[in-house]
């Protein structure tokens, strides 16, 4: 695989680098761009005239009677060669061009929506890996105080002031901590695999560095997000879908306009049986469609396309309401998680750490072991909950930040 300049598998990956590399490597973005190219190629020929037809034939050739299969017996027998060109109605060609142009716009909208979706997914994957690293580091930091408790229990048991039950309890606490660390390492590997999926790299070679952007603030005001639902990624394709449906209605109406065609045929006649030459003949013909029964043909097509347009409009409205609901729910989740994360970092975690430290010191001084076991258990659970909340905060943040194109973000 060709690596992106400035980054290799041996280099720690920052948040911004992950977004940039994923945008350059994501297969779905390449697929969407190919669809845009395909649409443009189709649009370039949408209004073109159909290919002319070459006509070859044999006219007025007798096949019965005494002159059967004799090219020279009948005056009208001739070999024919001609060209026929059809000319669809101008309104039809213009309507087809409009449908093709709207289809290109739809492909472009899908590409823009895919870009936002990829950026959101990569941001969430990077933040999930970052949160998993923090969780693992926090649990590993608890090994030292746990080891101190194990040594203290053994020392007290050896000195006759402790009990075997306490010694086994501290050893069991150490084992339980290792189990939690193993689970955190598994979570870390899963998060690494999720991020590697977007970068096209082996998970084992992937490392990240730095911190994510400020998860406590949005580059777009919440009121702006609620007022810009129609311009958000999941809604971008719906505008073009409705435009395509409108163009198809116009194309169906244009089907009432008649097509016409013109053909030129040259007929070569054989000489008479006596050897006298016969005149060759030229035929020019015109044909025009006669849309006489539009009620059961073209009108029904127009009605069908209008019904499809109504369906697309209704589906778009449903999608708009669903998106507005998602934005409101995600904003509420993000606000709640902000408060929880802040409270844990400023109050709960320091308090739990001090409580466990105090309980361990008290146990080393001869107090009961149970307060430390409870404090250590609560500290572990708090670290795990904090890491989970950080990941959820990152997911909610990314889901809100990558709803709109960057040019609509606040400076």
C-alpha positions in Angstrom: 0.0 0.0 0.0 1.2 3.5 -0.8 1.4 5.5 2.3 0.2 9.1 2.6 3.1 11.5 2.7 4.0 12.6 6.2 2.7 9.4 7.9 3.6 5.8 8.1 2.6 2.9 10.2 5.5 3.5 12.5 4.4 7.1 13.2 1.9 8.0 16.0 -1.3 9.2 14.4 -2.9 12.5 15.5 -6.6 13.2 15.3 -6.3 15.5 12.3 -4.0 13.1 10.5 -6.6 10.3 10.9 -9.3 12.5 9.3 -7.0 13.4 6.4 -5.8 9.9 5.7 -9.2 8.4 5.9 -10.5 11.0 3.4 -7.8 9.9 1.0 -8.2 6.2 1.5 -11.9 5.5 2.2 -13.2 3.1 -0.5 -16.7 4.5 -0.3 -15.5 8.0 -1.1 -13.7 6.7 -4.1 -16.9 4.9 -5.1 -19.0 8.1 -4.8 -16.5 10.0 -6.9 -16.7 7.3 -9.5 -20.5 7.7 -9.5 -20.2 11.4 -10.0 -17.8 10.8 -13.0 -20.3 8.3 -14.4 -23.1 10.7 -14.1 -21.2 13.5 -15.8 -20.4 11.1 -18.7 -24.1 10.2 -19.0 -25.1 13.8 -18.9 -22.8 14.7 -21.7 -24.8 12.5 -24.1 -28.3 12.8 -22.6 -29.6 15.2 -25.2 -27.7 13.8 -28.2 -29.6 12.6 -31.3 -29.9 8.8 -31.7 -27.6 7.2 -34.1 -28.7 7.1 -37.7 -29.8 3.9 -39.3 -28.3 2.3 -42.4 -31.0 0.5 -44.4 -30.3 -2.2 -46.9 -33.0 -4.0 -48.8 -34.5 -5.5 -51.9 -37.8 -4.1 -53.2 -40.5 -5.5 -55.5 -38.8 -8.8 -56.2 -41.2 -11.3 -57.7 -41.3 -14.6 -56.0 -44.2 -16.4 -57.8 -45.1 -17.1 -61.4 -42.9 -17.4 -64.4 -40.8 -14.4 -63.4 -40.2 -15.7 -59.8 -36.8 -14.7 -58.5 -35.8 -12.9 -61.6 -34.2 -9.5 -60.8 -34.7 -8.2 -64.4 -38.3 -9.3 -65.0 -40.1 -6.5 -63.2 -39.5 -2.8 -63.8 -39.9 -2.0 -60.0 -37.4 -4.6 -58.7 -34.4 -2.8 -57.2 -31.7 -3.0 -54.7 -32.0 -0.4 -52.0 -29.6 1.4 -49.7 -30.6 4.3 -47.4 -30.1 6.2 -44.3 -32.8 7.0 -41.6 -32.4 9.6 -38.9 -34.8 10.0 -36.0 -35.3 13.4 -34.4 -36.8 13.2 -30.9 -38.9 16.3 -29.9 -36.8 19.1 -28.6 -38.8 19.1 -25.3 -37.9 15.4 -24.8 -34.2 16.0 -25.3 -34.2 19.0 -23.0 -36.1 16.9 -20.4 -33.6 14.1 -20.6 -30.8 16.5 -20.2 -32.5 17.9 -17.1 -32.9 14.5 -15.6 -29.2 13.7 -16.3 -28.1 17.0 -14.7 -30.2 16.4 -11.6 -28.7 12.9 -11.4 -25.2 14.3 -11.4 -26.3 16.7 -8.6 -27.6 13.7 -6.7 -24.3 11.9 -7.0 -22.5 15.0 -5.8 -24.8 15.3 -2.8 -24.3 11.6 -2.0 -20.5 12.2 -2.2 -20.7 15.2 0.2 -22.9 13.2 2.6 -20.4 10.3 2.5 -17.5 12.6 3.2 -19.3 13.9 6.3 -20.2 10.3 7.4 -16.6 9.1 7.0 -15.2 12.1 9.0 -17.7 11.4 11.7 -16.9 7.7 11.8 -13.2 8.3 11.9 -13.5 10.9 14.6 -15.6 8.5 16.7 -13.1 5.7 16.2 -10.1 7.8 17.1 -11.8 9.1 20.2 -12.9 5.6 21.2 -9.3 4.4 20.9 -8.1 7.5 22.9 -10.7 6.7 25.7 -9.7 3.1 25.7 -6.0 4.1 26.2 -7.0 6.3 29.1 -9.0 3.5 30.7 -6.1 1.1 30.4 -3.6 3.6 31.8 -5.9 4.4 34.7 -6.3 0.7 35.6 -2.6 0.0 35.3 -1.9 2.9 37.7 -3.9 1.0 40.3 -1.4 -1.9 40.3 1.0 -0.1 42.6 -1.4 0.6 45.5 -2.9 -2.9 45.1 0.6 -4.3 45.4 1.2 -2.2 48.5 -2.0 -3.7 50.0 -0.8 -7.2 49.2 2.6 -6.6 50.8 1.0 -5.0 53.9 -1.4 -7.9 54.4 1.5 -10.4 54.1 3.6 -8.3 56.6 0.7 -8.1 59.1 0.1 -11.8 58.7 3.7 -12.6 59.3 3.8 -10.2 62.3 0.8 -11.9 63.9 -1.4 -8.8 63.6 -3.2 -9.7 60.4 -5.3 -12.6 59.2 -5.1 -15.1 56.4 -8.5 -13.9 55.2 -7.1 -10.4 54.7 -4.1 -11.7 52.8 -6.3 -13.7 50.5 -8.6 -10.8 50.0 -5.8 -8.5 48.9 -4.5 -11.2 46.5 -8.0 -11.6 45.1 -8.2 -7.8 44.7 -5.0 -7.9 42.7 -6.3 -10.7 40.5 -9.6 -8.9 39.9 -7.6 -5.8 38.9 -5.7 -7.9 36.3 -9.0 -9.2 34.9 -10.2 -5.6 34.5 -6.9 -4.7 32.8 -7.2 -7.7 30.4 -10.8 -6.6 29.5 -9.5 -3.0 29.0 -6.8 -4.3 26.7 -9.4 -6.2 24.7 -11.4 -3.1 24.4 -8.3 -1.2 23.3 -7.6 -3.7 20.5 -11.2 -3.6 19.3 -11.0 0.2 19.1 -7.7 0.0 17.3 -9.3 -2.4 14.7 -12.2 0.0 14.3 -9.8 2.9 13.5 -7.6 0.7 11.2 -10.7 -0.1 9.2 -10.8 3.5 8.0 -7.1 3.9 7.4 -6.4 0.6 5.6 -3.6 -0.3 8.0 -3.0 -3.4 10.2 -4.4 -2.7 13.7 -1.2 -3.9 15.4 0.8 -1.2 13.6 -1.5 1.6 14.6 -0.7 4.0 17.4 -2.2 7.4 18.2 -0.8 10.5 19.9 -2.2 13.7 21.4 -5.6 14.5 22.6 -8.8 14.9 20.7 -10.3 18.4 20.0 -12.1 20.2 22.7 -15.0 17.8 23.4 -16.7 20.3 25.6 -17.4 22.8 22.8 -19.0 22.7 19.4 -17.8 24.7 16.4 -21.4 25.3 15.5 -24.0 26.7 17.9 -26.7 24.3 19.0 -29.3 26.7 17.7 -27.6 26.7 14.3 -27.7 23.0 14.2 -31.4 22.9 14.9 -32.1 25.5 12.2 -29.9 23.9 9.5 -31.4 20.4 9.4 -32.0 20.5 5.7 -28.3 21.2 5.0 -27.0 18.4 7.2 -25.3 15.4 5.8 -28.1 12.8 6.1 -30.5 15.3 4.4 -28.2 16.4 1.6 -29.3 13.6 -0.9 -33.0 14.3 -0.4 -32.9 17.7 -2.1 -31.4 16.2 -5.2 -33.7 13.2 -5.1 -36.7 15.5 -5.2 -35.1 17.5 -8.0 -34.6 14.3 -10.0 -38.3 13.3 -9.4 -39.4 16.8 -10.6 -37.3 16.5 -13.7 -38.8 13.0 -14.4 -42.3 14.6 -14.2 -41.2 17.1 -16.9 -39.8 14.3 -19.0 -43.1 12.4 -18.7 -45.0 15.5 -19.8 -42.6 15.9 -22.8 -43.5 12.4 -24.0 -46.7 14.0 -25.4 -44.6 15.8 -27.9 -44.2 13.8 -31.2 -40.9 12.6 -32.6 -40.2 12.7 -36.2 -37.7 11.1 -38.6 -36.4 11.4 -42.2 -35.0 8.8 -44.4 -33.4 8.8 -47.9 -33.2 5.6 -49.9 -31.5 5.0 -53.2 -32.8 2.2 -55.4 -30.8 0.6 -58.1 -32.7 -1.3 -60.9 -31.3 -4.0 -63.1 -31.4 -3.8 -66.9 -34.3 -5.3 -68.9 -33.9 -8.8 -70.2 -33.1 -7.1 -73.5 -30.3 -5.2 -71.9 -31.9 -1.8 -71.8 -30.9 0.2 -68.7 -33.6 1.2 -66.3 -33.6 4.4 -64.3 -32.4 4.2 -60.6 -34.8 5.7 -58.1 -34.5 7.9 -55.0 -37.0 7.9 -52.2 -37.3 10.5 -49.4 -39.7 9.8 -46.6 -40.8 11.5 -43.4 -42.4 9.9 -40.4 -44.0 11.6 -37.3 -45.4 10.0 -34.2 -49.1 10.5 -33.5 -49.8 10.6 -29.8 -53.5 10.4 -30.2 -54.4 8.3 -27.2 -52.6 10.2 -24.4 -55.2 9.4 -21.8 -54.2 5.8 -21.4 -50.6 6.2 -22.3 -48.6 9.4 -21.7 -51.1 10.8 -19.2 -50.7 7.7 -17.0 -47.0 8.1 -17.2 -47.2 11.7 -16.0 -49.6 10.6 -13.2 -47.1 7.9 -12.1 -44.2 10.3 -12.0 -46.2 12.9 -10.1 -47.1 10.2 -7.5 -43.4 9.3 -7.2 -42.6 13.0 -6.7 -45.2 13.1 -3.9 -43.7 10.0 -2.3 -40.2 11.5 -2.4 -41.5 14.8 -0.9 -43.2 12.9 1.9 -40.2 10.7 2.6 -38.0 13.8 2.7 -40.3 15.4 5.2 -40.1 12.2 7.3 -36.3 12.2 7.1 -36.2 15.8 8.1 -38.3 15.2 11.2 -36.2 12.1 12.1 -33.0 14.1 11.7 -34.3 17.0 13.8 -35.2 14.4 16.5 -31.7 12.9 16.3 -30.0 16.3 16.6 -32.1 17.2 19.7 -31.5 13.9 21.3 -27.7 14.0 20.6 -27.5 17.6 21.9 -29.2 16.5 25.1 -26.9 13.5 25.4 -23.8 15.7 24.8 -24.9 18.3 27.4 -25.6 15.6 30.0 -22.3 13.8 29.3 -20.4 17.1 29.6 -21.7 17.6 33.1 -20.9 14.1 34.1 -17.4 14.1 32.7 -16.6 17.4 34.3 -18.0 16.3 37.7 -16.0 13.1 37.6 -12.7 14.8 36.6 -13.0 17.6 39.1 -14.7 15.9 42.1 -15.5 12.2 41.9 -12.2 10.8 40.7 -10.0 12.9 43.0 -12.3 12.0 45.9 -12.2 8.3 45.1 -8.4 8.4 44.7 -8.0 10.1 48.1 -10.5 7.7 49.7 -8.6 4.7 48.5 -5.3 6.2 49.4 -6.5 7.1 52.9 -8.0 3.6 53.5 -4.8 1.9 52.3 -2.7 4.0 54.7 -5.1 3.3 57.5 -4.9 -0.4 56.8 -1.1 -0.3 56.7 -1.3 1.4 60.1 -3.4 -1.4 61.6 -7.0 -0.6 60.6 -9.5 -2.9 59.0 -9.0 -4.0 55.4 -12.7 -3.8 54.3 -12.7 0.0 53.8 -9.8 -0.2 51.4 -11.5 -3.1 49.4 -14.6 -1.0 49.1 -12.8 2.2 48.2 -10.6 0.3 45.6 -13.6 -1.3 44.0 -15.5 2.0 43.8 -12.4 3.7 42.3 -12.1 1.0 39.6 -15.8 1.3 38.7 -15.5 5.0 38.6 -12.5 4.9 36.2 -14.4 2.5 34.0 -17.5 4.6 34.0 -15.4 7.7 33.3 -13.8 6.1 30.3 -17.1 5.0 29.0 -18.5 8.5 29.4 -15.5 9.9 27.6 -16.2 7.6 24.6 -19.9 8.4 24.6 -19.1 12.1 24.8 -16.7 11.8 21.9 -19.4 9.9 19.8 -22.0 12.6 20.6 -19.5 15.4 19.8 -18.5 13.9 16.5 -22.1 13.2 15.6 -22.8 16.9 16.0 -19.6 18.4 14.6 -19.7 16.5 11.3 -23.3 17.2 10.4 -22.5 20.3 8.3 -19.7 21.0 5.9 -16.7 22.8 7.4 -17.5 26.0 5.5 -20.6 26.4 7.7 -18.7 26.1 10.9 -18.2 29.2 13.0 -14.7 30.7 12.7 
